[in-house]
Amino acid sequence: MAFADLIRAARKASGFSQAEIADRADTYQPIVSGVERGKRDTGVASAAHLARAARHRLLLIPTTHPSAVETAARIATAVHEGSRDGAFRALLDLSDGLAKEDPLVVAALVVAQPESTGSRDWDAALSGTVAYRLRQAGLPAALWTNQAITEDAELRAPHLHPLDDAPDASKVPPEFLERGILIEEGTLASV
């Protein structure tokens, strides 16, 4: 994952502007902007410095599985490209990775609030996936996952094509239903 995604997500989660991060890191706003857009190469020390300015830390996690931040970026790219299948593949990769990891690694992969995917439905599906896998690991829900809980009675299945059969709501975990998303539990099982 690029430092750009991590630094941007950390800054946005902390509520700071680029100018505020620059001030806190004793640098300039255009530098922060360049790092966030991936237009400016940065080393680990510089990325760690910017992360600290956003009240975050860079950690090395013993895993090859994607984080929620990385998954949100992949889904956003797929949504932008009009690839429902690409977005769903990214979501399943996250789900599969979280299912295979120890609880501490699961927590580390999902603690940082990801940026929006650009789609309310995919944001809710990502949030539901994380909340579901945290429950499976015996962990409390990450605070950011509660933002997608809705009172909206409309249930959506963003991963399905128009001619696909609708999922059976009785087979959908509560973490998805409370976010208005229809993804059956069996769909999340690794093959």
Secondary structure as UniProt FT lines:
FT   HELIX           3..14
FT   HELIX           18..25
FT   HELIX           29..36
FT   TURN            37..38
FT   HELIX           44..53
FT   TURN            54..55
FT   HELIX           68..80
FT   TURN            81..82
FT   HELIX           84..100
FT   HELIX           103..110
FT   HELIX           120..136
FT   TURN            137..138
FT   HELIX           143..148
FT   TURN            158..159
FT   TURN            162..163
FT   HELIX           169..171
FT   HELIX           174..177
FT   TURN            178..180
FT   HELIX           185..188
//
